[in-house]
Amino acid sequence: MAACLAGLGGTISSSVCTMSLFLWLTFVFCCSGSAISGLITQAVSSDVQYDATATPQCLAEPGCTMYQGGIIVNPEFSHGTAGWTVFGKGAIEERTSRTKNRFMVAHHRKCPLDSFSQKVRLEKGKFYAFSAWIQVNEGSETVSVVFRTGHGMFVPGGSIVAEQGCWSLLKGGIAANSSSTVDVLFESKNTSKEIWVDNVALQPFSKKQWRFHQDESMEKVRKSRVRFQITYANKRGLAVRGAKFFVKQTKPGFPFGCGMNFHILESTDYQYWFASRFRFTTFTNAMKWYSTEEKQGRENYTIADAMVKFAQDNCISIRGHNIFWDDPKYQPDWVKTLSPKDLRKAAEKRINSVVSRYAGELIAWDVVNENMHFSFFEDNLGKNASSIYYSTAYKLDPTARMFLNEYNTIEYCGDEKVSPGNYKKRLREIFSYPGNEDIPAGIGVQGHFGPGQPNLAYMRSSLEILATTGVPIWLTEVSVEPGDNQAQYLEEILREAHCHPAVEGIIMFAGPAYAGFNTTALADMNFNNTPAGDVVDNLIKEWRTRDFEGCTDGGGFFSTSLFHGDYEITITNPATNSTSTSTFEVTKDSSGRTFHFQIE
C-alpha cells in the first residue's frame, strides 16, 4: 500500500478524517424519478428488535442520480468517459448492461486507489454531499470514495460493502476547509476486484443550508402537529367557541440526561442541580463490578442502592452501567488472578447478583462494556462468552434493553476496530447467537470527544450506517475535553445527535466540578454554570414546548406543533369562568391526531 501511495505522490493522514461527511438520505433526498429511500434504510422504532438475518438491500440496476449529479460532469456516463480520467495504474472503460444502461468500470488494478477520477472545485466553508451506485464483479468488497487534495492527501469520504450482481448506494461527502481543486476517486483494497460505478453526484451545501436540514429534521422527528377540540360534556358534544386554555409540558419525550456519581448522596446542592434539570442518568461507577465487590465474596451495594433510591424519588430513569467490562485493566484485582474455571463461577455470581437486584428498575443494561476493543472474557471463557451473558441478562431482566456500548465509533474515524461496519458485524454476532434473537438490542456510542473541532461529518455518517440496523441508538457518555471552544463543540455534538432520527437518547458524562467532572464541567465548585452548562440549560429549554395559552375557534378547535412528551392542559369555561385540568401525551405517532377535551 505504501509503495502505491508513494507512486501517487502522497500518504494518508488520519488527521484529515475530519473532512468525511454523510448527509441523511431522509432529509436531503433530491433524487428525480422513482423514490428509492425505502430500499436503503429501515424504519427506526424503540419497539424494534435486532434482525440478525437482515442484509442490505440492493438493486439489479442502479438507482437514479441524486441532485442531477450536482457539480459532477457526466454523472450518468451518458457520454462515455467524458470528464473522467484514469487514476493510478490499471484501466477504465465504459460498459453497457442488458437494459442498455451505461456505467464505468475500473479493472486491471495494481493498487487499492487505482480507479477513475474527476477534478472538482470546492469552496471553503461548504459541505459536499456525495452519492454513487457501486458494484464489484465478484463476491463482495468494501469500496470507498476518496478525495485527493492538491497537497497529496487522500481524504476518505464514505464506504459501502459492494456485492456482485447488485447495485448498492454509497453515501458520503467532504467538508471544504479551504477553496481548492480535488480529485474524486474510488478505493478497494482487493485489487483483483473490478470497481463498477454509476450515477455519481456531488452536491454543495452552505452552512446555512446544512443547519436548515438539521432544523427540518428536528421538526419532523421530535415534534408532531396536533389539534385540540373542546366540547361541552352536558350538551351532546357542542363545541366550545372561544374557550381559553393553558398548556404546560410536564415531561420531555426525548431522553436527555447526565452521568451521576456518589457525591450526589452527600450534597443537597448537587441533588438540586441534577434533579432540576435531568430525568435520565447513568451511574459512572457505582454499579461496576470493582465498586460492588472490591474483595471477593464481600458484595456491597450500599452506594448503588442509595443512588437508585434518589433517582426513583426524583422520577429519574437509570441506564445500568455496567454488568461486565471487557477491558482487563478494569477487572477487580482479585478477578485477574482467577483460573478460567473460577472466573466462570465468579462471573455467573456477578451477573445474577447485580441484574437480579435491579431487575425491573432500570431501562437498559450495558452488558459487556467495550466488547470490541477488549476481550477479557472471550480470551478466558471462549468466543461466545459475551453472547451468553446477553442471554443471561435478558432472562434475569426482560424489561431492560441490552446495549453494546463502545467508544470511538462516532468520535474518531481512525479506530477501525469499532468502525460502524464492524459495530454492525459484532451486533449481528451477539444477537444471532442461538436464543438471543428476541432480545431487545441497543446501540450505545459513548461520544468522548477531544478538545479540537469535533468530526461531525464522521459522526453523522456513523449514525447513518448504524441506523440501517433498525436498532435504537443512544449516545451514552458524551464529553468534550477542555479547550478554548469546549462549549461550542459540545453544542454542535448535542445538536447533531438530537436531530438524527435514529438517536433515541443522549446521556452526558458531565456535571459539576464539585463531583469531580473536570473533563466537561457544567458547573463550578459553587454550582454556578460554566459556558458548557449554559449550553446544556439552553438546549433543555429549546427542546421542549414552552408554556402557552390559546383560544378555540368556532368549531372548538386549536392546532399547533408540539415536542413529544407529557402535557397538562387547563381549560377555562367561557360561560362560568370555571377551570378543569386534563393530561395528554404527544408521541411520534400523534401526528395529525385530535385530542378531545370536555368541560361541564
Secondary structure, DSSP 8 states (H G I E B T S, - for coil): -HHHHHHTT----GGGGGGB----TTTS--B-SS--HHHH-----TT----TT-----BSS----BGGGBT-SSTT-TTTTTT-EEESSSEEEEEE-TT--EEEEEES--STT-EEEEEEEE-TT-EEEEEEEEEESSSEEEEEEEEE-TTS-EEEEEEEEEETTBBEEEEEEEE-SS-EEEEEEEE-S-TTS-EEEEEEEEEEE-HHHHHHHHHHHHHHHHEEEEEEEEEETTTTT-B-TT-EEEEEEEEESS-EEEEE-GGGGT-HHHHHHHHTT-SEEEESSTTSHHHH-SBTTB---HHHHHHHHHHHHTT-EEEEEEEEE--GGGS-TTGGG--HHHHHHHHHHHHHHHHHHHTTT-SEEEEEETTTT--HHHHHH-TTHHHHHHHHHHHH-TTSEEEEEESSTTT-TT-GGG-HHHHHHHHHHHHTSTT-TTS-EEEEE--EE-SS---HHHHHHHHHHHHTT---EEEEEEEE---TTHHHHHHHHHHHHHT-TTEEEEEES-EEGGGT--SSEEE-TTS-B-HHHHHHHHHHHHTS---EEEE--TTSEEEEEEESEEEEEEEE-TTT--EEEEEEEE-GGGTT-EEEEEE-
